[in-house]
Amino acid sequence: MLRFLVVRILAALPILFTLSVVTFAIIQAPPGDYGDYIRSMLINQGGATADEAEAQANAYREANGLNDPLPVQYLNWMGGILTRFDFGHSLYYNKPVGDVVAERLPRTILLALTCHILASVIGISLGIVAATRQYSWVDTLLGVFSFLGMTIPRFLLALIIIYILAFKLNVQEIGSFFSAKYGGAPWSWDKFVDLVSHVWPVVFIATFGGLAYNMRVMRANLLDVLNAQYVETARAKGLSEGAVILKHAVPNALHPLVAYQGVVLPYMLTGEIEVAIVFGLATVGPAIVGSMAVGDVYVTATFMMVLAVTLIIGNIIADLLLVALDPRVRLGGGARE
């Protein structure tokens, strides 16, 4: 087990390095940088002339290393990460990038994990119900539900919910985690209820697609397993149908879903990000879009690396879960003795 973890971590390092290079280059590819944002702000809101704004923008570029060649900027960024665990300074937020990540990433991960747990528990349960009632009206209804969950774009569903809340139900506080009176208040049950009342659309939308996927995969796999010979043998031994399904069929039908856990956290993160952008929540999504819009390179690159790390960690966890679920699966590809 330890050897497997060490090998996977070492194998991930070249991937992360390559991804950091590609990400940094792509972010820098569009014309313009944060100096251009400074110049436009000085002209449009500061009343500066074009020459004055350009001079201040150039001074800002020189002071913050934006005039350095791209390889030099990348090496400075990576050198700070490797030697001081410093992800750079955010030009837009005017604070260390690590502080920006620390403010927004925990909220994003908490929302993503909540969506993942709900999507897994509800989706797998509904998949079992659909498989054990094949071709019934329940199976048909759940099939329609899963089809809608996998085909409706999340941003469209978010826009529909915003329209209903804002224009039909006259909800005023959209795009925040708490009401004004609970913003700086200590945690209590009322504050938790207020949080749920604000974030439920994001949780619902991000959960919807994952739930539909889990349900469809669980139904299809369980139908295949229920026809396997060892399941028929279990029935012949006199076990009840419930025991046959839960003890013999379901654990083997879970294998593809367990393997899917390797990408589910990044999937839930992107789902939360997509919806949070529409709702304007202070999570990773708006930070990525906002930093890309103004050329805040280090914020965008750091968040992209964070998503890559979650994908690698998710795949390692999925492999460990497969071994726990089925001891016949061996880590590292070693031969059985």
BALOBA-1460 file (C-alpha; in Angstrom, 3 decimals):
// residues 337
<rec num="1" residu="m" x="0.000" y="0.000" z="0.000"/>
<rec num="2" residu="l" x="2.740" y="2.455" z="0.955"/>
<rec num="3" residu="r" x="4.702" y="1.567" z="-2.167"/>
<rec num="4" residu="f" x="1.605" y="2.223" z="-4.266"/>
<rec num="5" residu="l" x="1.098" y="5.673" z="-2.710"/>
<rec num="6" residu="v" x="4.742" y="6.631" z="-3.196"/>
<rec num="7" residu="v" x="4.738" y="5.488" z="-6.832"/>
<rec num="8" residu="r" x="1.515" y="7.353" z="-7.609"/>
<rec num="9" residu="i" x="2.726" y="10.559" z="-5.980"/>
<rec num="10" residu="l" x="6.047" y="10.410" z="-7.834"/>
<rec num="11" residu="a" x="4.238" y="9.696" z="-11.110"/>
<rec num="12" residu="a" x="1.998" y="12.719" z="-10.525"/>
<rec num="13" residu="l" x="4.889" y="15.165" z="-10.233"/>
<rec num="14" residu="p" x="5.779" y="15.226" z="-13.981"/>
<rec num="15" residu="i" x="2.066" y="15.588" z="-14.764"/>
<rec num="16" residu="l" x="1.741" y="18.562" z="-12.437"/>
<rec num="17" residu="f" x="4.880" y="20.142" z="-13.878"/>
<rec num="18" residu="t" x="3.641" y="19.759" z="-17.456"/>
<rec num="19" residu="l" x="0.220" y="21.040" z="-16.514"/>
<rec num="20" residu="s" x="1.709" y="24.076" z="-14.755"/>
<rec num="21" residu="v" x="3.729" y="24.980" z="-17.848"/>
<rec num="22" residu="v" x="0.787" y="24.553" z="-20.216"/>
<rec num="23" residu="t" x="-1.618" y="26.382" z="-17.923"/>
<rec num="24" residu="f" x="0.722" y="29.311" z="-17.378"/>
<rec num="25" residu="a" x="1.373" y="29.627" z="-21.112"/>
<rec num="26" residu="i" x="-2.315" y="29.471" z="-22.058"/>
<rec num="27" residu="i" x="-3.272" y="32.058" z="-19.437"/>
<rec num="28" residu="q" x="-0.600" y="34.413" z="-20.772"/>
<rec num="29" residu="a" x="-1.474" y="33.770" z="-24.423"/>
<rec num="30" residu="p" x="-4.287" y="36.349" z="-24.841"/>
<rec num="31" residu="p" x="-3.053" y="39.894" z="-25.522"/>
<rec num="32" residu="g" x="-2.932" y="42.271" z="-22.585"/>
<rec num="33" residu="d" x="-2.098" y="41.955" z="-18.910"/>
<rec num="34" residu="y" x="-3.014" y="43.529" z="-15.594"/>
<rec num="35" residu="g" x="-1.229" y="46.711" z="-16.674"/>
<rec num="36" residu="d" x="-3.857" y="47.172" z="-19.378"/>
<rec num="37" residu="y" x="-6.549" y="46.829" z="-16.725"/>
<rec num="38" residu="i" x="-4.787" y="49.519" z="-14.658"/>
<rec num="39" residu="r" x="-4.627" y="51.789" z="-17.693"/>
<rec num="40" residu="s" x="-8.312" y="51.413" z="-18.555"/>
<rec num="41" residu="m" x="-9.332" y="52.033" z="-14.938"/>
<rec num="42" residu="l" x="-7.227" y="55.199" z="-14.779"/>
<rec num="43" residu="i" x="-8.754" y="56.520" z="-17.983"/>
<rec num="44" residu="n" x="-12.378" y="55.539" z="-17.369"/>
<rec num="45" residu="q" x="-12.631" y="56.173" z="-13.629"/>
<rec num="46" residu="g" x="-9.550" y="58.157" z="-12.653"/>
<rec num="47" residu="g" x="-9.791" y="60.849" z="-15.319"/>
<rec num="48" residu="a" x="-6.184" y="60.371" z="-16.422"/>
<rec num="49" residu="t" x="-5.042" y="61.056" z="-19.952"/>
<rec num="50" residu="a" x="-3.961" y="58.224" z="-22.198"/>
<rec num="51" residu="d" x="-0.265" y="59.081" z="-21.807"/>
<rec num="52" residu="e" x="-0.485" y="59.386" z="-18.024"/>
<rec num="53" residu="a" x="-2.365" y="56.116" z="-17.752"/>
<rec num="54" residu="e" x="0.112" y="54.329" z="-20.011"/>
<rec num="55" residu="a" x="3.040" y="55.645" z="-17.985"/>
<rec num="56" residu="q" x="1.535" y="54.437" z="-14.711"/>
<rec num="57" residu="a" x="0.650" y="51.086" z="-16.281"/>
<rec num="58" residu="n" x="4.240" y="50.625" z="-17.458"/>
<rec num="59" residu="a" x="5.546" y="51.551" z="-14.013"/>
<rec num="60" residu="y" x="3.214" y="48.971" z="-12.485"/>
<rec num="61" residu="r" x="4.384" y="46.305" z="-14.948"/>
<rec num="62" residu="e" x="8.012" y="47.010" z="-14.147"/>
<rec num="63" residu="a" x="7.434" y="46.958" z="-10.394"/>
<rec num="64" residu="n" x="5.568" y="43.638" z="-10.488"/>
<rec num="65" residu="g" x="7.687" y="41.813" z="-13.062"/>
<rec num="66" residu="l" x="5.078" y="41.828" z="-15.819"/>
<rec num="67" residu="n" x="7.667" y="43.007" z="-18.340"/>
<rec num="68" residu="d" x="9.864" y="39.967" z="-17.688"/>
<rec num="69" residu="p" x="9.921" y="37.232" z="-20.347"/>
<rec num="70" residu="l" x="7.317" y="34.520" z="-19.879"/>
<rec num="71" residu="p" x="9.859" y="31.818" z="-18.842"/>
<rec num="72" residu="v" x="11.249" y="34.165" z="-16.183"/>
<rec num="73" residu="q" x="7.783" y="34.853" z="-14.801"/>
<rec num="74" residu="y" x="7.042" y="31.124" z="-14.687"/>
<rec num="75" residu="l" x="10.331" y="30.295" z="-12.951"/>
<rec num="76" residu="n" x="9.743" y="33.035" z="-10.383"/>
<rec num="77" residu="w" x="6.274" y="31.675" z="-9.689"/>
<rec num="78" residu="m" x="7.394" y="28.049" z="-9.393"/>
<rec num="79" residu="g" x="10.468" y="29.039" z="-7.386"/>
<rec num="80" residu="g" x="8.291" y="30.774" z="-4.826"/>
<rec num="81" residu="i" x="6.034" y="27.716" z="-4.550"/>
<rec num="82" residu="l" x="8.864" y="25.205" z="-4.161"/>
<rec num="83" residu="t" x="11.088" y="27.223" z="-1.819"/>
<rec num="84" residu="r" x="8.626" y="29.269" z="0.269"/>
<rec num="85" residu="f" x="5.229" y="27.769" z="-0.553"/>
<rec num="86" residu="d" x="4.424" y="31.220" z="-1.925"/>
<rec num="87" residu="f" x="1.957" y="31.223" z="-4.822"/>
<rec num="88" residu="g" x="2.623" y="34.832" z="-5.708"/>
<rec num="89" residu="h" x="0.834" y="38.104" z="-5.089"/>
<rec num="90" residu="s" x="-2.645" y="38.723" z="-6.429"/>
<rec num="91" residu="l" x="-2.645" y="41.932" z="-8.433"/>
<rec num="92" residu="y" x="-6.419" y="42.353" z="-8.362"/>
<rec num="93" residu="y" x="-7.081" y="41.446" z="-4.711"/>
<rec num="94" residu="n" x="-3.793" y="43.055" z="-3.584"/>
<rec num="95" residu="k" x="-2.979" y="40.202" z="-1.215"/>
<rec num="96" residu="p" x="-1.026" y="36.926" z="-1.374"/>
<rec num="97" residu="v" x="-2.607" y="34.332" z="-3.638"/>
<rec num="98" residu="g" x="-2.489" y="31.867" z="-0.757"/>
<rec num="99" residu="d" x="-4.868" y="34.110" z="1.194"/>
<rec num="100" residu="v" x="-7.289" y="34.255" z="-1.748"/>
<rec num="101" residu="v" x="-7.216" y="30.455" z="-2.034"/>
<rec num="102" residu="a" x="-7.630" y="30.024" z="1.739"/>
<rec num="103" residu="e" x="-10.705" y="32.263" z="1.693"/>
<rec num="104" residu="r" x="-12.520" y="30.618" z="-1.193"/>
<rec num="105" residu="l" x="-11.328" y="27.028" z="-1.542"/>
<rec num="106" residu="p" x="-12.732" y="25.647" z="1.760"/>
<rec num="107" residu="r" x="-16.209" y="26.925" z="0.891"/>
<rec num="108" residu="t" x="-15.958" y="25.421" z="-2.567"/>
<rec num="109" residu="i" x="-14.739" y="22.033" z="-1.331"/>
<rec num="110" residu="l" x="-17.413" y="21.940" z="1.386"/>
<rec num="111" residu="l" x="-20.145" y="22.624" z="-1.165"/>
<rec num="112" residu="a" x="-18.649" y="20.098" z="-3.610"/>
<rec num="113" residu="l" x="-18.393" y="17.374" z="-0.955"/>
<rec num="114" residu="t" x="-21.963" y="18.030" z="0.154"/>
<rec num="115" residu="c" x="-23.145" y="17.685" z="-3.428"/>
<rec num="116" residu="h" x="-21.046" y="14.544" z="-3.907"/>
<rec num="117" residu="i" x="-22.401" y="12.826" z="-0.789"/>
<rec num="118" residu="l" x="-25.997" y="13.654" z="-1.687"/>
<rec num="119" residu="a" x="-25.528" y="12.611" z="-5.321"/>
<rec num="120" residu="s" x="-23.910" y="9.305" z="-4.308"/>
<rec num="121" residu="v" x="-26.339" y="8.292" z="-1.579"/>
<rec num="122" residu="i" x="-29.513" y="9.345" z="-3.393"/>
<rec num="123" residu="g" x="-28.338" y="8.289" z="-6.861"/>
<rec num="124" residu="i" x="-27.181" y="4.818" z="-5.809"/>
<rec num="125" residu="s" x="-30.355" y="4.260" z="-3.793"/>
<rec num="126" residu="l" x="-32.584" y="5.277" z="-6.696"/>
<rec num="127" residu="g" x="-30.508" y="3.114" z="-9.043"/>
<rec num="128" residu="i" x="-31.155" y="0.093" z="-6.839"/>
<rec num="129" residu="v" x="-34.861" y="0.906" z="-6.765"/>
<rec num="130" residu="a" x="-35.001" y="1.255" z="-10.556"/>
<rec num="131" residu="a" x="-33.078" y="-1.989" z="-11.186"/>
<rec num="132" residu="t" x="-35.226" y="-4.053" z="-8.828"/>
<rec num="133" residu="r" x="-38.380" y="-2.689" z="-10.489"/>
<rec num="134" residu="q" x="-37.283" y="-2.972" z="-14.097"/>
<rec num="135" residu="y" x="-39.817" y="-1.734" z="-16.694"/>
<rec num="136" residu="s" x="-42.296" y="-0.627" z="-14.021"/>
<rec num="137" residu="w" x="-43.738" y="2.885" z="-13.856"/>
<rec num="138" residu="v" x="-41.200" y="3.649" z="-11.116"/>
<rec num="139" residu="d" x="-38.340" y="2.645" z="-13.412"/>
<rec num="140" residu="t" x="-39.774" y="4.753" z="-16.225"/>
<rec num="141" residu="l" x="-40.216" y="7.806" z="-14.001"/>
<rec num="142" residu="l" x="-36.693" y="7.534" z="-12.638"/>
<rec num="143" residu="g" x="-35.380" y="7.076" z="-16.178"/>
<rec num="144" residu="v" x="-36.978" y="10.357" z="-17.251"/>
<rec num="145" residu="f" x="-35.576" y="12.046" z="-14.154"/>
<rec num="146" residu="s" x="-32.044" y="10.812" z="-14.873"/>
<rec num="147" residu="f" x="-32.314" y="11.840" z="-18.523"/>
<rec num="148" residu="l" x="-33.216" y="15.386" z="-17.515"/>
<rec num="149" residu="g" x="-30.416" y="15.486" z="-14.954"/>
<rec num="150" residu="m" x="-27.779" y="14.528" z="-17.521"/>
<rec num="151" residu="t" x="-28.993" y="16.742" z="-20.361"/>
<rec num="152" residu="i" x="-30.108" y="20.050" z="-18.843"/>
<rec num="153" residu="p" x="-27.098" y="22.433" z="-18.702"/>
<rec num="154" residu="r" x="-26.331" y="23.494" z="-15.171"/>
<rec num="155" residu="f" x="-25.979" y="27.158" z="-16.042"/>
<rec num="156" residu="l" x="-29.419" y="27.121" z="-17.684"/>
<rec num="157" residu="l" x="-30.987" y="25.547" z="-14.612"/>
<rec num="158" residu="a" x="-29.243" y="28.173" z="-12.477"/>
<rec num="159" residu="l" x="-30.655" y="30.989" z="-14.608"/>
<rec num="160" residu="i" x="-34.157" y="29.509" z="-14.366"/>
<rec num="161" residu="i" x="-33.949" y="29.278" z="-10.573"/>
<rec num="162" residu="i" x="-32.613" y="32.843" z="-10.314"/>
<rec num="163" residu="y" x="-35.489" y="34.077" z="-12.465"/>
<rec num="164" residu="i" x="-38.041" y="32.306" z="-10.277"/>
<rec num="165" residu="l" x="-36.464" y="33.514" z="-7.029"/>
<rec num="166" residu="a" x="-35.925" y="37.119" z="-8.115"/>
<rec num="167" residu="f" x="-38.930" y="37.854" z="-10.304"/>
<rec num="168" residu="k" x="-41.591" y="35.438" z="-9.105"/>
<rec num="169" residu="l" x="-40.838" y="35.002" z="-5.401"/>
<rec num="170" residu="n" x="-39.223" y="38.435" z="-4.907"/>
<rec num="171" residu="v" x="-36.189" y="37.034" z="-3.078"/>
<rec num="172" residu="q" x="-33.750" y="39.878" z="-2.437"/>
<rec num="173" residu="e" x="-30.594" y="38.220" z="-1.090"/>
<rec num="174" residu="i" x="-29.128" y="36.243" z="-3.975"/>
<rec num="175" residu="g" x="-25.394" y="35.732" z="-4.390"/>
<rec num="176" residu="s" x="-24.401" y="35.556" z="-0.719"/>
<rec num="177" residu="f" x="-23.935" y="32.853" z="1.892"/>
<rec num="178" residu="f" x="-25.752" y="34.624" z="4.720"/>
<rec num="179" residu="s" x="-28.267" y="37.330" z="5.386"/>
<rec num="180" residu="a" x="-26.864" y="40.656" z="6.554"/>
<rec num="181" residu="k" x="-27.664" y="40.040" z="10.226"/>
<rec num="182" residu="y" x="-25.816" y="36.698" z="10.242"/>
<rec num="183" residu="g" x="-22.693" y="37.824" z="8.355"/>
<rec num="184" residu="g" x="-20.432" y="38.263" z="11.379"/>
<rec num="185" residu="a" x="-22.508" y="36.405" z="13.943"/>
<rec num="186" residu="p" x="-21.192" y="33.280" z="15.712"/>
<rec num="187" residu="w" x="-22.426" y="29.908" z="14.535"/>
<rec num="188" residu="s" x="-25.851" y="28.868" z="15.717"/>
<rec num="189" residu="w" x="-28.732" y="26.784" z="14.462"/>
<rec num="190" residu="d" x="-30.439" y="29.890" z="13.037"/>
<rec num="191" residu="k" x="-27.256" y="30.845" z="11.171"/>
<rec num="192" residu="f" x="-26.979" y="27.315" z="9.754"/>
<rec num="193" residu="v" x="-30.593" y="27.453" z="8.567"/>
<rec num="194" residu="d" x="-29.883" y="30.841" z="7.000"/>
<rec num="195" residu="l" x="-26.849" y="29.355" z="5.207"/>
<rec num="196" residu="v" x="-28.934" y="26.473" z="3.845"/>
<rec num="197" residu="s" x="-31.618" y="28.882" z="2.646"/>
<rec num="198" residu="h" x="-28.979" y="30.749" z="0.621"/>
<rec num="199" residu="v" x="-26.922" y="27.887" z="-0.858"/>
<rec num="200" residu="w" x="-29.618" y="25.289" z="-1.567"/>
<rec num="201" residu="p" x="-29.906" y="26.275" z="-5.275"/>
<rec num="202" residu="v" x="-26.180" y="25.660" z="-5.793"/>
<rec num="203" residu="v" x="-26.321" y="22.341" z="-3.934"/>
<rec num="204" residu="f" x="-29.446" y="21.241" z="-5.808"/>
<rec num="205" residu="i" x="-28.110" y="22.055" z="-9.265"/>
<rec num="206" residu="a" x="-24.634" y="20.594" z="-8.713"/>
<rec num="207" residu="t" x="-26.159" y="17.465" z="-7.162"/>
<rec num="208" residu="f" x="-28.721" y="16.969" z="-9.920"/>
<rec num="209" residu="g" x="-26.293" y="15.911" z="-12.652"/>
<rec num="210" residu="g" x="-24.170" y="13.665" z="-10.418"/>
<rec num="211" residu="l" x="-27.268" y="12.034" z="-8.979"/>
<rec num="212" residu="a" x="-28.568" y="11.223" z="-12.451"/>
<rec num="213" residu="y" x="-25.239" y="9.698" z="-13.507"/>
<rec num="214" residu="n" x="-24.959" y="7.549" z="-10.373"/>
<rec num="215" residu="m" x="-28.522" y="6.333" z="-10.783"/>
<rec num="216" residu="r" x="-28.098" y="5.306" z="-14.427"/>
<rec num="217" residu="v" x="-24.781" y="3.534" z="-13.854"/>
<rec num="218" residu="m" x="-26.027" y="1.757" z="-10.728"/>
<rec num="219" residu="r" x="-29.183" y="0.575" z="-12.480"/>
<rec num="220" residu="a" x="-27.301" y="-0.782" z="-15.510"/>
<rec num="221" residu="n" x="-24.612" y="-2.532" z="-13.448"/>
<rec num="222" residu="l" x="-27.045" y="-4.013" z="-10.974"/>
<rec num="223" residu="l" x="-29.186" y="-5.454" z="-13.765"/>
<rec num="224" residu="d" x="-26.103" y="-7.204" z="-15.156"/>
<rec num="225" residu="v" x="-25.047" y="-8.502" z="-11.746"/>
<rec num="226" residu="l" x="-28.520" y="-9.801" z="-10.876"/>
<rec num="227" residu="n" x="-28.245" y="-12.223" z="-13.801"/>
<rec num="228" residu="a" x="-24.823" y="-13.529" z="-12.747"/>
<rec num="229" residu="q" x="-24.402" y="-17.171" z="-11.730"/>
<rec num="230" residu="y" x="-23.222" y="-16.475" z="-8.179"/>
<rec num="231" residu="v" x="-26.387" y="-14.434" z="-7.545"/>
<rec num="232" residu="e" x="-28.526" y="-17.358" z="-8.704"/>
<rec num="233" residu="t" x="-26.490" y="-19.593" z="-6.394"/>
<rec num="234" residu="a" x="-27.183" y="-17.266" z="-3.483"/>
<rec num="235" residu="r" x="-30.905" y="-17.442" z="-4.246"/>
<rec num="236" residu="a" x="-30.722" y="-21.234" z="-4.411"/>
<rec num="237" residu="k" x="-29.268" y="-21.319" z="-0.905"/>
<rec num="238" residu="g" x="-32.519" y="-19.860" z="0.380"/>
<rec num="239" residu="l" x="-31.395" y="-16.293" z="1.042"/>
<rec num="240" residu="s" x="-34.056" y="-13.627" z="0.911"/>
<rec num="241" residu="e" x="-34.157" y="-11.394" z="-2.141"/>
<rec num="242" residu="g" x="-33.138" y="-8.395" z="-0.058"/>
<rec num="243" residu="a" x="-30.095" y="-10.196" z="1.306"/>
<rec num="244" residu="v" x="-29.124" y="-11.372" z="-2.184"/>
<rec num="245" residu="i" x="-29.313" y="-7.847" z="-3.546"/>
<rec num="246" residu="l" x="-27.617" y="-5.990" z="-0.692"/>
<rec num="247" residu="k" x="-24.942" y="-8.537" z="0.260"/>
<rec num="248" residu="h" x="-24.036" y="-10.072" z="-3.093"/>
<rec num="249" residu="a" x="-25.239" y="-7.952" z="-6.010"/>
<rec num="250" residu="v" x="-24.831" y="-4.351" z="-4.847"/>
<rec num="251" residu="p" x="-21.140" y="-4.551" z="-3.736"/>
<rec num="252" residu="n" x="-20.105" y="-5.913" z="-7.146"/>
<rec num="253" residu="a" x="-22.275" y="-3.415" z="-9.010"/>
<rec num="254" residu="l" x="-20.513" y="-0.573" z="-7.181"/>
<rec num="255" residu="h" x="-17.122" y="-1.143" z="-8.828"/>
<rec num="256" residu="p" x="-17.564" y="1.320" z="-11.736"/>
<rec num="257" residu="l" x="-18.991" y="3.938" z="-9.394"/>
<rec num="258" residu="v" x="-16.058" y="3.559" z="-7.025"/>
<rec num="259" residu="a" x="-13.648" y="3.974" z="-9.943"/>
<rec num="260" residu="y" x="-15.632" y="7.056" z="-10.947"/>
<rec num="261" residu="q" x="-14.742" y="8.655" z="-7.593"/>
<rec num="262" residu="g" x="-11.375" y="9.507" z="-9.119"/>
<rec num="263" residu="v" x="-12.953" y="12.257" z="-11.200"/>
<rec num="264" residu="v" x="-16.077" y="13.005" z="-9.200"/>
<rec num="265" residu="l" x="-14.528" y="15.628" z="-6.918"/>
<rec num="266" residu="p" x="-13.183" y="17.724" z="-9.818"/>
<rec num="267" residu="y" x="-16.556" y="17.142" z="-11.540"/>
<rec num="268" residu="m" x="-18.423" y="18.419" z="-8.490"/>
<rec num="269" residu="l" x="-15.970" y="21.303" z="-8.152"/>
<rec num="270" residu="t" x="-16.574" y="22.360" z="-11.751"/>
<rec num="271" residu="g" x="-20.318" y="21.936" z="-11.246"/>
<rec num="272" residu="e" x="-20.207" y="24.125" z="-8.163"/>
<rec num="273" residu="i" x="-17.944" y="26.597" z="-9.983"/>
<rec num="274" residu="e" x="-20.300" y="26.838" z="-12.940"/>
<rec num="275" residu="v" x="-23.343" y="27.457" z="-10.770"/>
<rec num="276" residu="a" x="-21.498" y="29.769" z="-8.365"/>
<rec num="277" residu="i" x="-20.501" y="31.981" z="-11.295"/>
<rec num="278" residu="v" x="-24.153" y="32.445" z="-12.204"/>
<rec num="279" residu="f" x="-25.154" y="33.109" z="-8.582"/>
<rec num="280" residu="g" x="-22.067" y="35.220" z="-7.877"/>
<rec num="281" residu="l" x="-21.043" y="33.362" z="-4.715"/>
<rec num="282" residu="a" x="-17.628" y="34.088" z="-3.212"/>
<rec num="283" residu="t" x="-16.117" y="30.732" z="-4.154"/>
<rec num="284" residu="v" x="-13.494" y="29.505" z="-6.606"/>
<rec num="285" residu="g" x="-15.583" y="29.991" z="-9.756"/>
<rec num="286" residu="p" x="-16.024" y="33.772" z="-9.695"/>
<rec num="287" residu="a" x="-12.398" y="34.155" z="-8.572"/>
<rec num="288" residu="i" x="-11.151" y="32.226" z="-11.628"/>
<rec num="289" residu="v" x="-13.359" y="34.144" z="-14.058"/>
<rec num="290" residu="g" x="-12.574" y="37.492" z="-12.455"/>
<rec num="291" residu="s" x="-8.819" y="36.896" z="-12.406"/>
<rec num="292" residu="m" x="-8.831" y="35.804" z="-16.049"/>
<rec num="293" residu="a" x="-10.796" y="38.900" z="-17.059"/>
<rec num="294" residu="v" x="-8.250" y="41.314" z="-15.567"/>
<rec num="295" residu="g" x="-5.074" y="39.291" z="-16.191"/>
<rec num="296" residu="d" x="-4.375" y="38.294" z="-12.581"/>
<rec num="297" residu="v" x="-2.207" y="35.403" z="-13.747"/>
<rec num="298" residu="y" x="-1.091" y="33.891" z="-10.465"/>
<rec num="299" residu="v" x="-4.620" y="33.523" z="-9.075"/>
<rec num="300" residu="t" x="-5.856" y="31.758" z="-12.205"/>
<rec num="301" residu="a" x="-2.818" y="29.475" z="-12.469"/>
<rec num="302" residu="t" x="-2.953" y="28.532" z="-8.785"/>
<rec num="303" residu="f" x="-6.627" y="27.597" z="-8.900"/>
<rec num="304" residu="m" x="-6.033" y="25.514" z="-12.037"/>
<rec num="305" residu="m" x="-3.273" y="23.666" z="-10.221"/>
<rec num="306" residu="v" x="-5.570" y="23.100" z="-7.245"/>
<rec num="307" residu="l" x="-8.143" y="21.468" z="-9.529"/>
<rec num="308" residu="a" x="-5.418" y="19.266" z="-11.028"/>
<rec num="309" residu="v" x="-4.289" y="18.157" z="-7.573"/>
<rec num="310" residu="t" x="-7.875" y="17.246" z="-6.599"/>
<rec num="311" residu="l" x="-8.101" y="15.077" z="-9.721"/>
<rec num="312" residu="i" x="-4.903" y="13.210" z="-8.824"/>
<rec num="313" residu="i" x="-5.915" y="12.779" z="-5.178"/>
<rec num="314" residu="g" x="-9.357" y="11.593" z="-6.261"/>
<rec num="315" residu="n" x="-7.889" y="8.894" z="-8.489"/>
<rec num="316" residu="i" x="-5.615" y="7.631" z="-5.703"/>
<rec num="317" residu="i" x="-8.546" y="7.499" z="-3.275"/>
<rec num="318" residu="a" x="-10.625" y="5.642" z="-5.871"/>
<rec num="319" residu="d" x="-7.934" y="2.976" z="-6.229"/>
<rec num="320" residu="l" x="-7.779" y="2.519" z="-2.457"/>
<rec num="321" residu="l" x="-11.571" y="2.249" z="-2.244"/>
<rec num="322" residu="l" x="-11.567" y="-0.430" z="-4.948"/>
<rec num="323" residu="v" x="-9.113" y="-2.504" z="-2.942"/>
<rec num="324" residu="a" x="-11.234" y="-2.081" z="0.193"/>
<rec num="325" residu="l" x="-14.362" y="-3.108" z="-1.706"/>
<rec num="326" residu="d" x="-12.826" y="-6.068" z="-3.513"/>
<rec num="327" residu="p" x="-9.606" y="-7.642" z="-2.149"/>
<rec num="328" residu="r" x="-9.098" y="-9.349" z="-5.520"/>
<rec num="329" residu="v" x="-8.027" y="-5.977" z="-6.913"/>
<rec num="330" residu="r" x="-4.287" y="-5.571" z="-6.350"/>
<rec num="331" residu="l" x="-2.406" y="-2.304" z="-6.204"/>
<rec num="332" residu="g" x="0.709" y="-1.960" z="-8.288"/>
<rec num="333" residu="g" x="-0.135" y="-4.809" z="-10.643"/>
<rec num="334" residu="g" x="1.785" y="-7.421" z="-8.637"/>
<rec num="335" residu="a" x="1.090" y="-11.107" z="-9.205"/>
<rec num="336" residu="r" x="-0.974" y="-13.021" z="-6.677"/>
<rec num="337" residu="e" x="0.869" y="-15.550" z="-4.586"/>
